[in-house]
Amino acid sequence: MGKLKPYIIGAVAGILFVVFLGGGAYIAYKAVKPLKNKIITKLSNLRFNSLKKATNDLVIADFETPEDFKKFADSNVEIVVSKEYTTSGAYCAKVTFKKSKSPSFKIERYFEKDKQLSNWAAYGSFLFDIYNPQNSPQRLILQIKDKSGDRYKQDITIEPNAKETIEIEIAALRHSVSVFNISQVNLFRWEPQSDSVFYIDNMRLVPQGIKIKKSIFDPEFLNAKEPVYATGDYFSFPSERWQKGDAREFPIIVTNPTPLRFKDLPVRGGIPFPKGELTSKNDIAIKDGQGNSMSYQSKVMAKWNDGSIKWLLLDFPASAEPGIGGQYTIDYPIKQDTSKQNTFVFQTSDQVIVDTGKIKFSVSKKAFRLFDKLWMGGKEVVSAGSDLTMQFRGKAYRSSNDKKYTLTIEEDGPLVVGLKAEGWFVDDRGRQFCKFLTRIKAYKGESFVRVYHTFIYTGYPENTYHYLYKGKRLPKNETIEEVAINLRIPEVVKEGVVTFGADNQVIQKKDIDADFKILQKKDDHFEVLKAKGEKIGVGKKLEGWVDVTNGQKGVCAVVRKLWQQFPKGFEVDPKEGALVLKLWPKEAGDMDLKTTEKTLGPEDVARGSAFGLAKTHELVFYFHEGDYKNAKAREMALSAQEPPLVLSSPAWLSDTKALGAVSDYSKGLAYFQKYEDSLERLFDWADRQKKNFKWYGMLDFGDTLSWYRQEGYDEPSYDEPGWHPVGRWGWFNCEGVGVHMGALLQFARTGNYKYFEFGEDLSRHMMDVDTCHFNTVAYDKRLKGIYQDYSQPGSMHRHSGDHWGGRNEEASHTNLNGILLYYYITGNDRALDVAKETGEFFLKHPITYFKHPDIAPNRGMANILMGEVALYEATGDERLKKDADYWANMFFEGQNRNGSFNEDYNPRDKRWDNGPHIGYMNGYDLPALIDYHKLTGNKAIKEAIVKLTDYLSAHDEYGAISEGLAYSYFLTGDKKYLEVMEKRLESMLGSQRNNDDPIMNGMIYQKPYYARVVEFLYFTPYAFEALISSQNTPTN
């Protein structure tokens, strides 16, 4: 390094001299400082990296001789030699820190005497061993200084009656101090209230590359001979309970939350199977109540790690009574002959043709329209020109103008055919703006189709609040004027009768000779308009359907959850012969996705923008003979609003372990009614706020606000209590596993549709509005200079005053597990799309904050681990498994010896920083490690889970860690976890509000905050199965 010094000094001096010649000293200094620092940093890195590394340990003090004790200066401490708790040799130092302002135990002058000891650059880590004999955790502060006075500090917490090996990596240390000139190592306490004793030994430097902690891939963890679970096989299946002859048989349920009876209606849903039980999707039989076998179509959605089927999607025709539903059974393994199953979709070189037997339609491969043509009874009902349209700055953009769009046959079975069209909206001059992804589902023997239309925004949503956008030349805010679907039905519209439902009645208009519009403008206000906007009727809520018929042929169009997602509308245009579904009507004004001032506030600086936002609408088109009444169009429309769903009985779900060892509701009710009632009251609180405060609208519906308050957090208090969406205390989705995941788990284990309705609404919002689906910044050359990581597909925004206003450059608020659970329950293709987008985002390792390569919140890493495990089961993508292995090992190696995890990982310096974070550990780290262990059975991760659960049990008095406690019980058989669980359940009951106040009734603790629902609704049910299986149930 001596040879390099003149060059460093010369380079810096030369730069300073040149700059000083051109201007004043201060201006020159400001101009040259960044460059000077950059040069010094690079040269320092060169010196450090080129240094010959040590190969042996260097002992600083092992306290075997009096000379070692003389190296240390003491201030308000007592140091004596001891034979207790030694880790190296026969002796150690017993150090008593006295009650005083700042008792310290430091080595300082000795570094000046022995230059070898002050140069740590050749080593990998500085370590020492310390034992805490007290019965409570004890905190010390470690300070390391260099000769220039720069210092490194780290808090150290030593658990009671425990030994810790404290390790400081030199590569991390060098960013705070000069590791070539260490001058002090100081252990001290700050104003302790009592004396405390520690035993310290073996202070040393060890060479680089020596691993103090093992890897999860070490043979002792991979080839462990002892059972994975002390209580028996966690995934064991009680087959005798479901045995019937040579097969297994279990009930499945078809929900029907509507007041209508339906017969032989196509239904769909996901069914779980136990590990190792089913290997082929066709080895089942579905039977009705009379024992008749039903035709069905199946698809594997997820697999266990042994390759057997975990979740199977089923389609079959079913009947169900109003409000009750229908019950069927599944037998397996039953070999089925699938060789005679015929398809009803055909292809030519330029089109795809679907013939259900009731309707026949074609879709062009060259230009996408919803239907090129559609026939019923041999007669044309839909004519050419049924475009998807979008209006932007007064110009029409059409799906049919995209000549490069893609059309895929996704499903080709005997009962269901699924098409997927994906492309751009393009104007007549060939300019593309915004994308569409549209799915069409057709059903054998049926005259209706379901359409899932996803609109993806690719424009520039103005952000004038975040500092990164200031001073840049950017486009004007790009708003959307209209999004619509035009169905060309000229023969039906001609002399047609228009019928629609509103406010629980049927309204009919005849002799439509000019434009006729029905517009839902607010959640509780709609208008009926004639040509030129003349208002001829008003009301509150549309039922979401309109039927147009000429008496012989008719079409009923349904928009699911229309009034909740206002603005919406229908238009009948006799001149164009069209029925128009207005998914965003121009009469409502522009759809404006700019970032607003609401994103500025507590811990929020308007980082996010609505790049790549999407919105999916679920539609039904029912083509029928005769008028609407004889065709039962209203009945069809109402059933489409709450479509039937297939699910397994909750008892079967529990026995399969597909969602882990979670008891079904009936079993939980038998043992723990008061806790089950508590969870239901907590859910009802969440559902009630959404309805009472009318969180409706196309962009809001499916999200909830965060915190009802009058206090102002870090701003002045408000005049009145309210939700006050500002800064981080705005819209709440994307926190932890999410409220939606708890609601969907409750639906799966209870069968109660109210949980599904709530969970679905939140899942769909997260899939659409909360997630980025297009990298606008990378695509749009006008946005050069904007930070691209705020526009990454698959990323989700942190809670903020706008849905999209929070950060999304890293994964701390991106969790795909609830979306995958929604996919398993419903088979919703878009949910799997979004989960895959997020999986690709995870594989990029998006863990650090913007301009902070040294800060990676560990919850983002946990979200990645949890998500990759889940998505691997759904896709079999080995990239995900390999990456999950990487993150699991990162957590194992980074776990503190007391079982905790520090809040952040520092990728730059490869160290963990900032002390333990309770919320991250119980809501993210613990469930992520459990999911990985369920997949792999890795012994090292087993140890990590148990240690973390022990830490949280001791340090987090009230947290909802039931899943960790239950899983640790299954791993160890230790009933102490059940005892802690019982205390936590009683604490939950004791903390729950029970009064007439709709803002507080059902809430746990005193703060009406949706985070409480996240914590308790999902994790608490895992307590019940462990308590029941252990026969250690508290008195009900």
PAZA-158088 format. One record per residue (C-alpha): x, y, z. Coordinates in steps of 0.02 Angstrom, whole numbers, plus 32768, in hexadecimal, padded with zeros to 4 digits. Layout:
BEGIN
XYZ
...
END
This chain:
BEGIN
800080008000
80958071801E
80B980737F64
800480A47F40
8000813A7FB7
805A81B67F44
7FE3818D7EB7
7F4A81A67F24
7F8A824D7F65
7FC282847EB8
7F1E82577E65
7EB482B27EE4
7F2783497EEC
7F2B83567E2F
7E6E83577E23
7E6083DA7EAB
7EE384497E58
7E8D84457DAE
7DE3846B7DF7
7E2684F77E67
7E6F854D7DCF
7DC285587D82
7D60859F7E14
7D4985BF7ECC
7D8285477F51
7CD585177F90
7C8E84F77EE4
7D2884927EB8
7D1B842D7F57
7C6484047F38
7C8983D27E86
7D1C83637EAD
7CE583137F51
7C7D82857F05
7D07825A7E8B
7D8B82627F13
7D2781EE7F83
7D0A81777EF4
7DC4816E7ECD
7DF381537F83
7D6E80CA7F95
7DA980707EFA
7E5F80777F2F
7E32803C7FDD
7DD27FAA7F92
7E697F837F24
7EDC7F817FBA
7E667F158021
7E427E987F97
7EF87E867F62
7F367E688013
7F7C7DBC8039
7EFE7D6880AC
7F277D158151
7F237C58815E
7F257C43821C
7EC57C8882B0
7F0D7D1D830D
7EE07D1883C5
7EC97DC48413
7EA27D8084C0
7E747CD58502
7E927D0385B9
7F097C7485DD
7F927CE7861F
7F9B7D868689
7FDD7DE185EE
7F357DCB8598
7EDC7E228627
7F587EB38620
7F237ED8856D
7E7A7F1885AC
7E4F7FBD85FD
7DB87FBF866F
7D40804586A3
7CBF801B8728
7CD77F61870A
7D267ED78770
7D917E568713
7DC87DB1875F
7E0A7D0D871A
7D8B7C7F8716
7D837BC686EB
7CC77BCC86CD
7C797BD2861F
7D1F7BCB85C2
7D1F7BAB8508
7DDB7BA584E7
7E5F7B668560
7E497B5F861B
7E1B7C138645
7DAE7CA48610
7D8A7D55864E
7CFB7D6F86C6
7CC77E2486AC
7C4C7E7C8721
7C027F1B86D8
7BD57F8D8768
7B3B7FF98778
7B80809E8736
7B71811286A1
7BD980AE8625
7C3D801A8666
7CB67FDD85E1
7D2F7F5085BE
7DA57F838532
7E497F5C84E0
7E9E7FF8849C
7F54801E84C7
7F897F6F849A
7F627F8F83E2
7FE4801983E3
80687FA18428
80437F1183B0
80287F5182FF
7FFC7EA382C6
7F607EA88333
7F247F4D82EA
7F257F148234
7E897EA7821B
7E817EB5815D
7EC97E09813B
7E447DAF81A2
7D917D798185
7D407D98822E
7D5A7DD882DE
7D0C7D668362
7CFC7D4D841C
7C947CDC848D
7C267D218517
7BB67CCE8599
7B257D1F85F6
7B027CCA869E
7A707D3C86C9
79BB7D0086BC
798B7D8B8644
79CC7DC7859B
7A5C7E4385AA
7A8F7ECC8531
7B417F04850C
7B857F7E848D
7C1D7F4F8426
7C837FDF83E1
7D197FCF836C
7D7F806C8344
7E0D809482CD
7E9B811082E5
7E3D819D828F
7DAE818F830A
7D2F813C8295
7CCA80B982EF
7C5B802282D6
7BD27FFC8355
7B637F66836C
7AE57F3883F1
7AFA7E898437
7A717E2E8496
7AA37D9084F2
7A177D1C8525
7A097CE185DC
7A7E7C54860E
7AC07C4A855E
7B657C558500
7B777CBB8462
7C037CC383E4
7C057D7683A6
7C467D8682F5
7C6D7E268296
7C9E7E0D81E0
7D337E7781AC
7CE87E978100
7C547EE88157
7CBD7F4381D7
7D297F998154
7C998007811A
7C96805A81C5
7D4C805C81FD
7DF9804381B4
7E1D7F8A81D3
7ED67FAF81B5
7EDF801B8252
7E707FD882DD
7E8F80348380
7E067FFA83F8
7D8D7F6E8420
7D137FA284A8
7C867F4384FC
7C197FB48566
7B6D7FCC85B2
7B0B806D85B2
7AC880A4865B
7A9F7FF5869E
7A287FF08730
7A827F608784
7B267EFF8780
7B367E7686FF
7BB57DEC86E5
7BF97DA48642
7C7C7D20861B
7CE77D508583
7D637CDF852A
7DC27CBC8489
7DC97D688438
7E177D49838E
7E257D6F82D5
7E027CDE825F
7E337CCC81A7
7DBB7CF4811B
7D547C6380DD
7D477C0A8184
7C8E7BEA81A2
7C597BFB8256
7BAA7BBD822B
7B7E7B2981BD
7B107B278123
7A667AD38112
7AB97A69808B
7B387A1B8101
7B27795D8106
7AEF795A81BB
7A5379BD818B
7A2F796680E6
7A4C78B48123
79FD78BF81CE
79C47814820B
794C78488293
789478668267
786A79148225
77D77925829D
77DA78E78351
771D78D18356
7713786282BC
770878878202
76C2793781F1
767579098148
762C7862817E
757F78468135
74F677E98197
74C377808101
7454770D8168
73DF77A08189
73BB77B180D0
73C776FC8097
733276B3803A
735276097FF0
73EC760D7F82
73EA76CB7F70
73EA77697FD7
734D77D37FD5
733378848014
72AE790B7FFF
72BE79A87F97
724A7A3D7FA1
72027AAD7F1A
71DA7B577F64
71417BBB7F32
71357C607F8F
70AA7C9E7F1B
6FED7C8D7F39
6FDF7C277E98
6FDF7B6D7E77
704C7B347DE8
70597A907D8A
70ED7A4B7D27
71497AF07D2C
72057AE87D07
72637AFD7DAB
731B7B067DD5
738C7AFC7E6D
742E7AB87EB5
74357A197F1D
74CA79E87F8C
751179387F99
758578EB801C
763C78CF7FF9
765E78317F96
75A678077F78
7580783D7EC4
75F978377E31
758678507D9A
750578D87D80
748F78597D30
749177D87DBE
73F5781B7E14
733978077E03
72BB78907E31
721078527E68
716D78AA7E8D
70FA78867F20
70AF77F07EC8
715877A37EA3
715977D17DEB
720377F57D9F
721978A47D5A
727E78D97CC4
730B794E7CF6
73A779A87CBA
744379B57D27
74E87A127D30
757A79FF7DA8
75977AA37E05
76207A717E81
768979DB7EB1
76D679997F50
779379847F58
777F78CB7F2E
772778F67E8A
767878C67EC2
75E7793F7EA7
75C979C07F2F
75417A2C7EDE
74D079F47E4F
745D7A697DEF
73B47A1E7DC2
732D7A547D47
728779F77D40
71CC7A1C7D2D
71757A297DD6
70CF7A527E25
70B57AAF7EC9
70297AF07F34
70207BAA7F60
708C7BDA7FF3
70B37B248018
71177AE87F84
71307A367F4B
719679A37F8B
71F779277F22
727F78A87F47
7327787D7EFE
736877CB7EF7
741D77A37ED4
748677507E94
740D77217E09
745777047D5C
73F777647CD7
73F4774A7C1C
741A77F67BD3
743B77BB7B21
738A77E77AE5
738678997B27
7365790E7A96
739579C47A86
73257A4D7A42
73A97AC97A0A
73F67AC6795C
747A7B2A7901
749B7B637850
752D7BC87811
74D87C6D783B
74557C4C78C1
741F7BE67958
736D7BA07959
73107B6A79F5
726D7B0679E7
72167AE07A8D
717E7A927A3B
71137B277A6B
717E7BB37A24
720D7BB979A9
72897C48799C
732B7C727943
73C17CD9797B
743D7D1A78FA
74F77CF67912
75227D9478B0
74BC7E1B7908
746A7E0479B1
73B47E2779CF
73527DD67A5A
72F87D7379D4
73107D81791A
72657D337909
71F17CCF7977
71617C5F7942
70D27C1379A3
70597B987954
70B37BB178AF
708F7C6D78AD
710E7CF878C2
70F97D557966
719F7DB07977
71E67E0478DD
72957E3E78B0
72D67ED6790D
72CA7EA379C4
73667EFF79F9
73B47F207AA1
73CE7FDC7AA2
742880627B04
7422811E7AEE
74B9818C7B0F
74C382467AEA
742D82417A78
746781AD7A0F
742580FE7A08
749C806D7A21
745D7FC079EE
74957F0F7A12
74787EDE795B
74FE7F5A7921
75877EF17972
75BD7E7B78E8
76407E277956
75D37DF479E8
75DB7D417A27
754B7CC67A38
75647C287AA0
74F47B937AC5
75137B807B81
74907AFC7BA5
74597A767B2B
73EC79FB7B89
734779A27B74
72E77A1F7BE1
73467AC47BDE
73A87B1F7B58
74137BB47B87
745E7C347B10
74DC7CBB7B3F
74F87D567AD4
75857DCE7AFC
75B67E6C7AA0
75B17F2A7A94
752C7FAB7A77
755F800179D5
7518809C7980
74F580AC78C6
75A480F278A6
75F8805D78F7
762780AA799E
761580337A32
75E380677AE0
75B07FF57B70
759D7F397B67
75137EB87B75
75137E067BB3
746A7DB67B95
74327D057BBD
73967CB27B77
734E7C177BCB
72CB7BB17B6C
726D7B1A7BAF
722F7A7D7B58
71737A807B40
71627B337B7E
71337BD67B27
71957C4A7B9A
724D7C787BA3
72B37CC57C2F
732D7D4E7C01
73BC7D8C7C6F
73F87E307C26
74997E7B7C6C
74C57F2E7C3C
757E7F587C5A
75AF800F7C65
765480367C0C
764E80F47C11
76A781747C7E
764B81967D22
768682407D5C
76EB824B7DFD
771A82FD7E2E
773D82D57EE4
77D0825D7EE8
787982B27EDA
78B4823C7E51
783582877DD8
785D833D7DFD
78C3839D7D7D
78A9831C7CF4
785483367C4E
77C582B97C54
7723829C7BF4
768082E87C2C
7611827E7C9A
75C381F67C2C
750F81D47C5E
749481577C13
73EE81967BD0
739480F27BB7
73A980347BBA
731F7FD07B67
72EA7F327B0C
727D7F447A72
720D7EB17A49
71C77EC0799A
71187E73799C
70BA7ED57915
702A7E5978FD
700C7E4F79B8
70127F0A79D6
6F9D7F2F7946
6EEF7F437990
6F3A7F007A2F
6EFC7F057AE2
6F787F387B68
6F637EEF7C16
6FD07F0B7CAF
6FC87EF17D6A
6FDA7F7A7DEB
6FA97F937EA0
6F5B7EE57EA9
6EE77EFF7E17
6EE67EE27D5C
6EDD7F797CE8
6EB37F6A7C31
6EC07FE37B9E
6E747FC27AF4
6E8480137A49
6F37804C7A60
6F5780BC79CA
6FEE811E7A09
707E810C7A83
704680C87B2A
70BE80C97BBE
70BB80877C6E
714880CD7CDA
717A809E7D8C
71D1813F7DBF
71E4811E7E79
71CC80857EE5
711D80C37F10
70EB81277E76
70C680F77DC1
707881567D31
701981247C96
703C81967C01
6FF481AB7B53
704B81F57ABD
70AB82977ADE
70B282727B98
6FFA828D7BC3
6FDE82407C6E
6F4281D47C74
6F5D81757D16
6FC781647DB3
6FDF80E37E3A
705D809B7EB5
70A77FF47E81
70A87F9A7DDC
70A77EDD7DE5
71337ED77D67
70D97E907CCE
707C7EC77C34
701A7E5D7BB8
6FF57E8D7B05
6F7D7E227A9F
6F157E2F7A01
6E9D7DAA7A42
6EF37D1E79E3
6FAB7D307A11
6FF57D897AA4
70977DB27AFE
70AB7DCE7BB9
714E7E227BEC
71897E1C7CA1
72127E7F7CF8
723B7E2B7D9C
72387E9E7E36
720A7F337DCA
71CC7FB37E49
725B7F8C7EC0
72D57FB67E33
728480557DF3
728B80B07D7C
723E80327D04
71B780317C83
715E7FE47BEF
713180387B4C
70BA7FF87AC7
70DF804C7A20
705D8020799A
70BA80837914
7158801A7928
70F67F7E7955
715F7F6D79F2
71547F467AAA
71E57F9F7B00
72287F6D7BAB
727880087BF5
72FB7FCB7C6F
7333807F7C87
72B080F17C36
72EB81977BEF
725381E77C42
72AD81CF7CE9
7341823B7CB9
73F281FF7C9F
7442816F7CFD
74D081CD7D51
755D81637D99
75D381EC7DD1
762981E77E7A
75D882627EF0
760982C77F89
75BD823F7FF7
765E81DC7FDE
76C18261803A
76B8824880F4
76F081D5817E
7784816E8140
77518184808A
779981F38002
772E81C97F69
77A981497F26
772980E47EC6
76CD81017E23
764380A07DCC
76B980567D4C
76717FB87D00
75CF7FBD7D65
754A7F437D2A
74917F257D40
74377E817D1D
737B7E787D04
731A7DD67D08
728D7DD47C87
720A7D5A7C4B
71B27D5B7BA2
71167CEE7B9D
70CB7CD07AF0
70187C947AF5
6F797C717A95
6EDD7CD97AB4
6EC87D677B2F
6F287D827BD0
6EA07D377C3F
6E8B7C927BE5
6F487C847BD7
6F5A7CA47C93
6FDC7D277C6B
6FD07D7C7D13
6FEA7CD77D6E
70847CB67D06
70C57D667D27
70AD7D5B7DE3
71047CB27DEB
71957CFF7D8B
71A67D867E10
71CF7D027E94
72017C6B7E2C
71FC7BBF7E7D
72A07B797EBB
72DD7AC87EDA
733C7AA67F7B
73667A107FE4
731779F5808C
737D7A508112
739D79AA816B
73ED796480CD
74577A0080B7
749679EE8169
74C679388152
7523795880AF
759D79D48102
759C7A35805D
75987AD580C5
75F87A8A8154
75B97A4181F7
75217AB18208
74807A708253
73D97A8481FD
735A7AF7824B
72E67A70828F
73757A1E82EE
73B27AC7832B
73037AF38362
72F27A5383C7
73907A77842B
73AA7B33841E
73077B8A83FD
73397C298457
73D67C3B83EB
73787C14834A
72F57C96837A
73807D12839C
73C97CFA82EE
731F7D10829E
73017DB182FF
73AB7DF182C7
73817DC98212
72D77E1C8223
73317EB9825D
73987EB981BD
73027E98814D
72967F1981A5
730F7FAA818B
73187F8880D1
725A7F9380C3
7239801D8140
72B9809280F5
728A80638042
733580397FFF
72F480257F4F
7327805E7EA2
7389800B7E16
743280337E61
7404802A7F1A
73947F917F25
73F07F017F76
74677F6A7FDE
74517FA98090
7498803F80E9
751480238174
74EE8078821A
745880D58262
749D816082CE
749782128308
754C821E833D
75BE825A82B5
765281E282C7
76DF825B8298
766B82E88262
75ED834F82C9
755382F68306
74B582FE829C
7417835C82CB
73B082BD82BA
73D8820482C1
73E081AC821A
744A814081A8
74B081D68169
750B818380D8
75B281DB80D1
7662819B80BE
767F80EA80F8
75D880EB8154
757480E480B3
7533804E8052
75687FB080AB
757A7F1E8030
76267ECD801D
76517EC280D6
76937E1A8111
76357D8280D5
759E7DF480C1
74ED7DFB8104
74B47D9D8069
751A7D038094
74CD7CF68140
741E7D0980F7
743D7C848072
74837C0C80F5
73E67C26815B
737B7C0280C1
73DB7B6180A0
73C77B238153
73137B5E816D
72BE7B5E80C3
726E7C0580F4
725D7C6C8055
72707D1480AB
73297CEF80C4
733F7CC7800C
72E57D637FD3
73567DD2803B
73F57D718012
73D07D717F58
73B37E2D7F51
745A7E507FA5
74B67DCE7F3D
74767E187E9A
74AA7EC77ECE
75597E8C7EF8
75647E2E7E53
75307EC97DF1
754B7F727E41
75D07F4D7EC4
76457EF17E4B
76AB7F367DBB
768F7ED47D1A
76F47F347C99
779F7F877C9C
7769802F7C5A
780F80847C82
787480047C1F
77F9800A7B8D
77DA80C57B7F
787181277B3F
782381C97B7E
7843818E7C30
78FE817F7C21
794D81A97CC8
78BB816C7D32
78EA80E47DAE
78B880437D56
78A77FD87DF2
780580347E1D
77BC7FE67D80
77E67F2D7D95
775E7EB07D63
772D7E427DF4
77587EC27E7A
76D27EFE7EF4
76C37FA87F45
76D47FCB7FFE
763880108053
762480CA802E
75AA81598017
7595811F7F62
758C80667F3A
762A80787ED3
768181017F37
76F480947FA2
779D804B7F76
77A47FAD7F0D
785C7FA17EDC
787A7F177F5C
78137E837F98
77E47EB58049
772D7ED08016
77227E507F8A
76D37DAD7FC3
76877D327F48
764B7CAA7FBF
759A7CEC7FD6
75877D007F1A
75BC7C4A7F02
753E7C127F86
74B87C717F25
74F37C147E88
74E77B6C7EDF
74377B907F1C
73F37BD67E78
74657BA37DE9
746E7C5B7DB7
74EE7C627D2A
75197D187D47
754E7CF07DF9
75CF7C767DB6
76087CF77D36
762A7D767DBE
767D7CF77E30
76F47CCA7DA1
77197D827D81
77457D947E38
77AF7CF77E31
78177D447DA5
78287DE17E0E
78657D7A7EA2
78E97D227E38
793C7DCC7E1C
795E7DD77ED8
79087E817EF3
79347E967FAA
79857F427FC1
793C7FF07FCE
795B80727F47
7A0C80B87F58
7A2A80487FEF
7A877FAD7FB3
7AB27F8E8069
79FE7F8080A9
79937EE98083
79017ED580FE
78F97E1E812D
783D7E168111
785B7E308057
78CF7D9B8057
784C7D3780B6
77C67D678038
78377D257FAE
785A7C828009
77A47C658033
77697C927F85
77EA7C2A7F28
77BF7B8F7F8E
77057BA57F68
771E7BCC7EB0
77947B397E9B
77087AC57ED2
76947B167E52
770D7B187DBF
77997A9D7DDE
78147B237DA6
78BC7AE87DEA
79017B9A7DE6
788A7BC37E75
78C07B2E7EDE
79787B577EC5
795C7C0B7EF5
78F47BDA7F8D
79867B6E7FC5
79F57C077FB9
79837C738024
79647BEB80A5
7A207BD980BA
7A317C9680C9
79B67C958159
7A087C0181AD
7AB57C4E81A3
7A747CF781DA
7A127CBD8271
7A547D018315
7A857C828395
79F17CB48401
797D7C838372
79547D338336
79727D88828F
79AF7E39827C
793B7EB08222
79A77EC78186
7A257E698120
7AB57ECB80D4
7ADC7E7B802A
7B6D7EF18009
7BCA7EBF80A6
7B797E1580BA
7B3F7E32816C
7A9D7E4381CE
7A787EED821D
7A087F508292
79D67ED48317
79407E5E8321
78977E9582DA
78067E3C832E
77847E6382A8
77F07E24821A
781B7D848275
776B7D5082A6
770F7D898209
778E7D5F8182
782A7CFD81B6
77D57C76821B
774E7C47819B
77CF7C4C810F
78427BD38169
77AF7B618192
77797B5B80DC
782A7B3180A4
78397AA98128
77937A5B80F2
77DB7A4E8043
78887A0C806F
788A79C98122
79367A178136
797A79FA81E6
79D77AA181ED
79367B0081C8
78DD7A98824B
795B7AD782CB
79477B89828D
78897B80829F
78917B3F8350
79127BC18385
78AE7C4E8337
780D7C128389
78667C0B8431
78A67CBC8419
77FB7D0083E9
77A97CA5847A
781D7CFE84F1
78227DAA849F
77797DC1844A
76F67DB584D1
765C7DD48467
768A7DA783B3
76237D2B834E
76A77CA38338
76307C0E8344
76717BBE82A4
77237BC282E4
76F17B80838F
768A7AF48343
77107AC582C6
77987AC6834B
772C7A5083B1
771D79D7831E
77DA79E48303
780E79C883B7
777B797C8415
779C79FC849E
76F77A2F84EF
773F7AD4852B
770A7B198481
76577AE584A3
765A7B3C854B
76977BDD84FB
76107BC88476
75857BBA84F6
75C17C58854D
75C67CB484A6
75167C7D847B
74D57CB98523
75327D5D850A
74DD7D718462
74337D5A84B3
745B7DD18540
74977E5784C7
74017E508452
73837EDE845A
72CF7EAA847C
72597F3F8471
71DB7F988402
725A800883AD
72687FCF82F5
7317801982EE
73577FB28380
72E67F1A8397
734B7E7F836C
73F27ED88360
74847E8F83C1
74E17F118428
74B67FC9842F
74EA80018382
746B7FE482F5
74EE7FAB8278
74E77F2A81ED
75917EE4821C
753C7E8C82AE
74CF7E2D8233
75697DF781D1
75C07DB8826E
75347D5582BE
74BC7D1C8235
753D7CB781D4
75B47C77825B
753E7C4F82EC
74E27BB9829D
75867B59829A
75807B518358
74E57AE3835E
75257A478306
75C27A408370
755E7A528411
74DF79CF83DC
75607952839D
75BE795F8441
7521794284A8
755679DD8506
74B97A4584F1
748B7AD18568
73E17AD885B9
73627B218541
END
